[in-house]
């Protein structure tokens, strides 16, 4: 994910931008922020302080009773060898965390790289779709025997690209938020002992072990199916070499004024009908996208669509009173599934309200929240299908919850710089080339708009373009 960050220039004191990419691989661009001692300092922090203090579980997310370890459990050996490509055992020569820096003696801004400034300066009053800028050529490749968490910095004369490599099996948006905000505080000069850590990777989940007996039923109730073990060579091949050649990620810019106008219309409609119901802007955003996304489907297409929204369980369950870096997310399924053709007739108000009610009910159901945590804690390696055969799934994740916009990178400013101001994130783009069709992220919001990234088949994008329902722009 790419994030331009408003950062002070070490040369002129003028405001410059920083980009961040946060997916399994992620990047930030910021200018002149890395000083000569930064690499040594952060490498030490990653290896000696951040990793053991935050207790990265090294492959066993949410596994009750498992101590922090320096090796990968046998149950994950296949996954780490063929999917995550990290070593089975860690050592000083093969650390679990790493920090690297590469210097480019040239400006980032050039004709060969995505022009982020044009995106930021857009004044469109209606939503538009554009190609997602990619910094993949600058990102550090995920190599065999990679650390489980790595920060890679590419320093340009005008910007610095900060890349993050982490694995979804061990962390999520909330975990990344916990780690990155601790990292920002560390580079700002705070002592590591002033930053609250956790005692043990699975400690918050231990009390669930004796409390739950309903087993896997909750996932079947919620239209989620436990994926069986690899049953054939075909399954193994598809798992190792997924065919995403026909999918492409695009950026969608949705002006805040547009969202607020739609929300106001919905609230006025509620009031006229004597209803005290309400919806948030985020509900309207998702409802608008879902309706647009399926607006070009055939009138005879009754494929059931399962809408999943990722949710961070940390603020909802009391056991997470302390920072928790490991995976603690679930998904909320908007039930019942909606036939593809029904999105045309379904009003924006009705769909936004359905989303709002589902999220509110889930957040209030403590037993269900705890059962989700228990199931994931007892089944850390079991993947789930998001819909049964014959259905189609959408999964939306909110990366803005990582709070990257609130991070202060000023502590990494070049030694001797007289620049003032805060180095802060101002833009996010996700490099989603490896994502599946139907996945999307709410990336961030700037002063004027909300930015989302969506992955669809190329032919679906072309249908949407031809329909004229939304503008496509070339930037």
C-alpha positions as CSV (number, residue, x, y, z in Angstrom):
1,X,0.0,0.0,0.0
2,X,1.4,3.4,-0.9
3,X,1.1,6.4,1.3
4,X,2.2,9.9,0.5
5,X,3.2,11.6,3.7
6,X,3.5,15.3,4.3
7,X,7.1,15.5,5.4
8,X,9.6,18.4,5.8
9,X,12.3,18.7,3.2
10,X,15.9,18.6,4.6
11,X,17.0,21.0,1.8
12,X,14.5,23.9,1.7
13,X,12.1,23.4,4.6
14,X,9.3,23.1,2.1
15,X,6.6,20.5,2.6
16,X,7.1,17.3,0.7
17,X,5.2,14.0,0.5
18,X,5.7,10.6,1.9
19,X,4.2,7.4,0.4
20,X,3.4,4.2,2.2
21,X,2.6,0.8,0.9
22,X,1.0,-1.6,3.5
23,X,-0.2,-4.9,2.3
24,X,1.8,-8.1,2.6
25,X,4.3,-5.6,1.2
26,X,3.9,-1.9,1.9
27,X,5.7,1.3,1.1
28,X,5.9,4.9,2.3
29,X,7.6,7.8,0.4
30,X,9.1,10.6,2.5
31,X,11.9,13.0,1.6
32,X,15.1,13.5,3.5
33,X,13.8,11.8,6.6
34,X,16.5,9.1,7.0
35,X,19.7,10.1,8.7
36,X,23.0,8.1,8.7
37,X,22.3,6.5,12.1
38,X,18.8,5.5,11.3
39,X,19.5,2.1,9.9
40,X,21.7,1.0,12.8
41,X,19.2,2.4,15.3
42,X,16.2,0.7,13.7
43,X,17.9,-2.6,13.0
44,X,18.7,-2.8,16.7
45,X,15.2,-1.8,17.7
46,X,13.6,-4.4,15.4
47,X,15.8,-7.2,16.5
48,X,16.5,-6.5,20.1
49,X,13.5,-4.5,21.3
50,X,10.4,-4.4,19.1
51,X,10.3,-8.2,18.2
52,X,10.6,-9.6,21.7
53,X,8.7,-6.8,23.4
54,X,5.7,-7.1,21.1
55,X,5.9,-10.8,21.0
56,X,5.4,-11.5,17.4
57,X,4.0,-15.1,17.5
58,X,6.1,-16.3,14.5
59,X,3.3,-18.2,12.7
60,X,0.8,-19.1,15.4
61,X,-1.7,-16.3,15.6
62,X,-4.3,-16.6,18.3
63,X,-3.1,-20.0,19.5
64,X,-3.9,-20.4,23.2
65,X,-1.2,-21.4,25.6
66,X,1.7,-21.1,23.1
67,X,4.7,-19.2,24.3
68,X,6.7,-16.8,22.1
69,X,9.1,-19.0,20.2
70,X,12.1,-18.7,17.8
71,X,10.9,-21.5,15.5
72,X,7.8,-22.2,13.4
73,X,5.5,-24.9,14.8
74,X,5.3,-28.1,12.7
75,X,1.6,-27.4,11.9
76,X,2.7,-24.4,9.8
77,X,5.8,-25.9,8.1
78,X,4.1,-26.4,4.7
79,X,2.7,-22.9,4.8
80,X,5.9,-21.2,5.7
81,X,7.9,-23.1,3.1
82,X,5.6,-22.7,0.2
83,X,3.4,-19.7,0.9
84,X,5.1,-17.4,3.4
85,X,8.6,-18.4,2.4
86,X,10.1,-17.7,5.8
87,X,12.7,-19.9,7.6
88,X,11.5,-22.6,10.0
89,X,14.0,-21.4,12.6
90,X,15.3,-18.0,13.3
91,X,18.8,-17.0,14.4
92,X,21.1,-14.0,14.2
93,X,21.9,-14.9,10.6
94,X,18.2,-15.4,9.8
95,X,16.3,-12.9,12.1
96,X,12.6,-12.8,12.5
97,X,12.6,-9.1,11.9
98,X,14.9,-6.9,9.8
99,X,15.5,-3.3,8.7
100,X,17.2,-2.3,5.5
101,X,18.0,0.9,3.7
102,X,18.8,1.6,0.0
103,X,19.9,5.1,-1.3
104,X,18.9,6.4,-4.7
105,X,20.9,9.5,-5.7
106,X,18.1,11.0,-7.7
107,X,14.6,12.5,-7.0
108,X,11.6,10.3,-6.8
109,X,9.5,12.6,-9.0
110,X,10.3,11.6,-12.6
111,X,8.4,10.5,-15.7
112,X,9.2,6.9,-14.9
113,X,7.3,6.8,-11.6
114,X,3.6,7.3,-10.7
115,X,2.6,11.0,-10.3
116,X,0.9,10.9,-7.0
117,X,0.6,14.7,-6.9
118,X,-2.0,14.6,-9.6
119,X,-4.2,12.3,-7.6
120,X,-3.9,14.5,-4.5
121,X,-4.8,17.7,-6.4
122,X,-8.0,16.4,-7.9
123,X,-11.1,18.6,-7.6
124,X,-13.7,16.3,-9.0
125,X,-17.1,16.6,-7.3
126,X,-18.3,13.2,-8.4
127,X,-16.6,9.8,-7.8
128,X,-14.1,8.6,-10.4
129,X,-12.0,5.5,-11.0
130,X,-8.4,5.4,-12.1
131,X,-5.5,3.0,-12.4
132,X,-3.9,2.2,-9.1
133,X,-0.3,3.6,-9.1
134,X,2.3,0.9,-8.5
135,X,5.7,1.2,-6.9
136,X,6.4,-2.5,-7.3
137,X,9.6,-1.7,-9.1
138,X,10.9,0.0,-6.0
139,X,9.5,-2.5,-3.4
140,X,11.9,-5.0,-2.0
141,X,11.0,-8.5,-3.3
142,X,9.8,-11.1,-0.8
143,X,12.7,-13.6,-1.0
144,X,13.0,-17.1,0.2
145,X,13.8,-17.2,4.0
146,X,12.5,-13.7,4.5
147,X,12.0,-12.3,8.0
148,X,8.5,-12.5,9.2
149,X,8.4,-8.7,9.6
150,X,10.7,-6.3,7.7
151,X,11.0,-2.6,7.2
152,X,12.7,-1.5,4.0
153,X,13.6,2.1,3.3
154,X,14.4,3.6,-0.2
155,X,15.8,7.1,0.2
156,X,15.4,9.5,-2.7
157,X,16.6,13.2,-2.9
158,X,13.0,14.4,-2.4
159,X,11.1,11.5,-0.9
160,X,11.8,8.4,1.2
161,X,9.9,5.2,0.5
162,X,9.3,3.1,3.6
163,X,8.3,-0.4,2.8
164,X,6.7,-2.9,5.2
165,X,6.6,-6.6,4.6
166,X,4.4,-8.6,7.0
167,X,2.3,-11.7,6.7
168,X,-1.4,-11.8,7.2
169,X,-1.1,-15.2,9.0
170,X,0.6,-13.4,11.9
171,X,-0.8,-9.9,11.9
172,X,-3.6,-7.7,10.6
173,X,-4.5,-4.0,10.2
174,X,-4.9,-3.6,14.0
175,X,-1.6,-5.4,14.7
176,X,0.2,-3.3,12.1
177,X,-1.3,-0.2,13.8
178,X,0.1,-1.3,17.1
179,X,3.5,-2.0,15.8
180,X,3.9,1.0,13.5
181,X,2.7,3.5,16.1
182,X,5.2,2.0,18.6
183,X,7.9,2.3,16.0
184,X,7.0,6.0,15.3
185,X,7.2,6.7,19.0
186,X,10.6,5.0,19.2
187,X,12.1,7.0,16.4
188,X,10.7,10.2,18.0
189,X,13.0,9.5,21.0
190,X,10.7,7.7,23.5
191,X,12.4,5.0,25.5
192,X,11.3,1.5,24.7
193,X,10.2,1.0,28.3
194,X,7.7,3.8,28.0
195,X,5.9,2.0,25.3
196,X,3.5,-0.6,26.6
197,X,4.0,-4.1,25.3
198,X,2.4,-7.5,25.9
199,X,3.6,-10.3,28.1
200,X,2.8,-13.3,25.9
201,X,1.4,-13.7,22.4
202,X,-1.7,-15.8,23.3
203,X,-2.3,-14.6,26.9
204,X,-5.4,-12.6,26.2
205,X,-7.2,-15.6,24.6
206,X,-6.5,-18.2,27.3
207,X,-9.7,-17.8,29.2
208,X,-11.7,-18.7,26.1
209,X,-10.4,-22.3,26.2
210,X,-12.7,-23.6,28.9
211,X,-15.7,-21.3,28.1
212,X,-16.7,-22.4,24.7
213,X,-18.3,-25.7,23.6
214,X,-20.2,-24.8,20.5
215,X,-17.2,-25.6,18.3
216,X,-17.4,-24.7,14.7
217,X,-21.1,-24.2,14.4
218,X,-20.9,-20.4,14.4
219,X,-19.0,-20.4,11.1
220,X,-21.6,-22.6,9.4
221,X,-24.3,-20.3,10.9
222,X,-22.7,-17.4,9.2
223,X,-22.3,-18.9,5.8
224,X,-18.6,-19.6,6.2
225,X,-17.3,-23.0,5.3
226,X,-14.1,-24.6,6.7
227,X,-11.8,-25.2,3.8
228,X,-10.8,-28.9,3.5
229,X,-7.2,-29.9,3.4
230,X,-5.5,-29.9,0.0
231,X,-7.1,-32.9,-1.7
232,X,-5.5,-33.1,-5.1
233,X,-2.5,-31.9,-7.1
234,X,-4.9,-29.5,-8.8
235,X,-5.8,-27.9,-5.5
236,X,-2.1,-27.7,-4.6
237,X,-1.2,-26.1,-7.9
238,X,-4.0,-23.5,-7.7
239,X,-3.0,-22.7,-4.1
240,X,0.7,-22.2,-5.0
241,X,0.1,-20.5,-8.4
242,X,-3.2,-18.6,-8.3
243,X,-4.3,-17.2,-11.6
244,X,-4.9,-13.5,-11.0
245,X,-3.9,-12.6,-14.5
246,X,-7.4,-11.5,-15.4
247,X,-7.9,-9.3,-12.4
248,X,-6.7,-5.8,-11.8
249,X,-6.9,-3.3,-8.9
250,X,-8.1,0.2,-9.5
251,X,-8.5,3.2,-7.3
252,X,-11.8,4.8,-6.6
253,X,-12.0,8.4,-5.3
254,X,-15.3,9.3,-3.6
255,X,-15.7,13.0,-2.6
256,X,-16.8,13.6,1.0
257,X,-19.4,16.1,-0.3
258,X,-20.9,13.3,-2.4
259,X,-21.1,10.9,0.5
260,X,-22.5,13.5,2.9
261,X,-25.2,14.5,0.3
262,X,-26.3,10.8,-0.1
263,X,-26.2,10.3,3.7
264,X,-28.3,13.5,4.3
265,X,-30.9,12.3,1.8
266,X,-31.1,9.0,3.6
267,X,-31.5,10.6,7.0
268,X,-34.2,13.0,5.7
269,X,-36.0,10.0,4.3
270,X,-35.9,8.3,7.7
271,X,-37.2,11.4,9.4
272,X,-40.1,11.8,6.9
273,X,-41.1,8.2,7.6
274,X,-41.0,8.7,11.4
275,X,-37.9,6.5,11.8
276,X,-35.1,7.1,14.3
277,X,-32.7,4.9,12.3
278,X,-29.3,6.2,11.3
279,X,-26.4,5.3,9.0
280,X,-22.8,6.4,9.0
281,X,-20.8,7.7,6.0
282,X,-18.9,4.4,5.9
283,X,-22.2,2.5,5.5
284,X,-23.2,4.8,2.6
285,X,-19.7,4.3,1.0
286,X,-19.9,0.5,1.0
287,X,-23.5,0.5,-0.1
288,X,-22.7,2.9,-2.9
289,X,-19.8,0.7,-4.1
290,X,-21.7,-2.6,-3.8
291,X,-24.6,-1.2,-5.9
292,X,-22.2,0.3,-8.5
293,X,-20.1,-2.9,-8.6
294,X,-23.1,-5.1,-9.5
295,X,-25.0,-2.6,-11.6
296,X,-23.8,-4.2,-14.8
297,X,-24.9,-7.7,-14.0
298,X,-27.4,-9.4,-16.3
299,X,-31.1,-9.2,-15.1
300,X,-31.1,-13.0,-15.0
301,X,-28.0,-13.3,-12.8
302,X,-29.2,-14.6,-9.5
303,X,-25.7,-15.5,-8.1
304,X,-25.9,-15.1,-4.3
305,X,-23.5,-12.4,-3.2
306,X,-22.0,-12.7,0.2
307,X,-20.8,-9.3,1.5
308,X,-18.1,-9.5,4.1
309,X,-16.7,-6.6,6.1
310,X,-13.5,-7.0,8.1
311,X,-13.7,-6.0,11.7
312,X,-11.0,-5.5,14.3
313,X,-12.0,-7.3,17.5
314,X,-9.5,-5.4,19.8
315,X,-11.7,-2.5,20.8
316,X,-14.8,-4.7,21.2
317,X,-13.5,-7.3,23.7
318,X,-12.2,-6.5,27.2
319,X,-9.3,-9.0,27.0
320,X,-7.4,-6.7,24.7
321,X,-6.9,-4.0,27.3
322,X,-3.2,-4.0,26.4
323,X,-1.6,-3.7,22.9
324,X,-2.0,-6.8,20.8
325,X,0.0,-7.3,17.6
326,X,-1.2,-10.7,16.4
327,X,-4.1,-11.4,14.2
328,X,-7.4,-10.5,16.0
329,X,-9.8,-9.8,13.2
330,X,-13.0,-11.4,11.9
331,X,-15.5,-10.6,9.2
332,X,-19.1,-9.7,9.4
333,X,-21.3,-11.2,6.7
334,X,-24.3,-9.1,5.6
335,X,-27.2,-11.6,5.8
336,X,-29.0,-13.0,3.9
337,X,-26.9,-13.0,0.7
338,X,-28.2,-10.8,-2.0
339,X,-28.8,-12.0,-5.6
340,X,-26.6,-10.2,-8.0
341,X,-29.5,-8.9,-10.0
342,X,-31.2,-7.5,-6.8
343,X,-28.6,-4.7,-6.4
344,X,-30.3,-2.8,-9.2
345,X,-33.7,-2.5,-7.3
346,X,-32.2,-2.3,-3.8
347,X,-32.1,1.3,-2.8
348,X,-29.0,3.0,-1.4
349,X,-30.9,3.7,1.8
350,X,-32.0,0.1,2.3
351,X,-28.5,-1.4,1.7
352,X,-26.7,1.2,3.9
353,X,-29.2,0.5,6.7
354,X,-28.7,-3.3,6.3
355,X,-25.0,-2.8,6.6
356,X,-25.3,-0.5,9.6
357,X,-27.7,-2.8,11.5
358,X,-25.5,-5.9,10.9
359,X,-22.4,-4.2,12.2
360,X,-24.2,-2.7,15.2
361,X,-25.7,-6.1,16.1
362,X,-22.3,-7.8,15.8
363,X,-20.5,-5.3,18.0
364,X,-23.1,-5.7,20.8
365,X,-23.1,-9.5,20.7
366,X,-20.2,-10.2,23.2
367,X,-20.8,-14.0,23.1
368,X,-20.5,-14.1,19.4
369,X,-17.3,-11.9,19.5
370,X,-15.7,-14.2,22.0
371,X,-16.7,-17.3,20.1
372,X,-15.1,-15.8,16.9
373,X,-11.9,-15.2,18.9
374,X,-12.0,-18.7,20.4
375,X,-12.5,-20.4,17.1
376,X,-9.7,-18.6,15.5
377,X,-7.5,-19.2,18.5
378,X,-8.1,-23.0,18.3
379,X,-7.8,-23.1,14.5
380,X,-5.0,-20.8,13.6
381,X,-4.1,-22.5,10.3
382,X,-7.6,-23.3,9.0
383,X,-8.6,-21.1,6.1
384,X,-12.3,-20.3,5.5
385,X,-14.3,-19.9,2.3
386,X,-16.3,-16.8,2.4
387,X,-19.2,-18.4,0.6
388,X,-20.5,-21.8,-0.5
389,X,-20.0,-23.2,-4.0
390,X,-22.1,-21.3,-6.5
391,X,-21.9,-18.1,-4.5
392,X,-19.7,-15.0,-4.9
393,X,-18.0,-13.1,-2.1
394,X,-16.9,-9.5,-1.5
395,X,-14.5,-8.7,1.3
396,X,-13.9,-5.1,2.3
397,X,-11.1,-4.2,4.7
398,X,-10.6,-0.8,6.3
399,X,-6.9,0.1,6.2
400,X,-7.6,3.5,7.5
401,X,-8.0,1.8,10.9
402,X,-4.3,1.4,11.0
403,X,-4.1,5.1,11.9
404,X,-1.1,5.7,9.6
405,X,-2.3,9.3,9.0
406,X,-1.6,10.0,12.7
407,X,2.0,8.8,12.6
408,X,4.8,11.3,13.1
409,X,8.0,10.5,11.2
410,X,9.8,13.7,12.2
411,X,12.1,11.7,14.5
412,X,13.8,10.2,11.4
413,X,14.6,13.6,10.0
414,X,18.1,14.0,8.5
415,X,20.7,15.1,11.0
416,X,21.4,18.8,10.7
417,X,18.1,19.6,9.0
418,X,16.5,22.9,9.9
419,X,13.1,21.9,8.5
420,X,10.2,22.2,10.8
421,X,6.8,20.5,10.9
422,X,5.5,17.0,11.2
423,X,6.2,14.2,8.8
424,X,2.7,12.7,8.4
425,X,0.9,10.4,6.0
426,X,-1.4,12.1,3.5
427,X,-2.1,9.4,0.9
428,X,-2.4,5.6,0.7
429,X,-2.4,3.2,-2.3
430,X,-2.5,-0.6,-2.1
431,X,-0.5,-2.7,-4.5
432,X,-3.2,-5.4,-4.9
433,X,-1.9,-7.3,-7.9
434,X,-2.0,-10.6,-5.9
435,X,-5.4,-10.0,-4.4
436,X,-8.4,-12.1,-5.4
437,X,-11.4,-10.7,-7.3
438,X,-13.9,-9.2,-4.9
439,X,-11.4,-7.9,-2.4
440,X,-11.2,-4.2,-1.6
441,X,-9.8,-1.8,0.9
442,X,-10.9,1.5,2.3
443,X,-7.4,3.1,2.1
444,X,-7.6,6.5,3.6
445,X,-9.4,9.8,3.5
446,X,-7.8,13.2,2.8
447,X,-9.4,16.6,3.3
448,X,-11.8,16.2,0.3
449,X,-12.3,12.5,-0.5
450,X,-12.2,8.9,0.6
451,X,-9.9,6.6,-1.4
452,X,-10.7,2.9,-1.9
453,X,-9.0,0.2,-3.9
454,X,-11.0,-2.6,-5.5
455,X,-10.0,-5.8,-7.4
456,X,-12.2,-6.9,-10.3
457,X,-11.9,-8.8,-13.5
458,X,-10.7,-6.7,-16.4
459,X,-13.9,-7.4,-18.3
460,X,-15.9,-6.2,-15.3
461,X,-14.0,-2.9,-15.3
462,X,-14.6,-2.5,-19.0
463,X,-18.4,-3.2,-18.5
464,X,-18.5,-0.5,-15.8
465,X,-16.6,1.9,-18.0
466,X,-18.9,1.3,-20.9
467,X,-22.0,1.7,-18.8
468,X,-21.2,5.4,-18.1
469,X,-22.4,5.0,-14.5
470,X,-19.1,6.4,-13.1
471,X,-16.2,8.4,-14.7
472,X,-12.9,6.7,-15.5
473,X,-10.0,9.1,-15.6
474,X,-6.4,8.8,-16.8
475,X,-3.8,10.1,-14.3
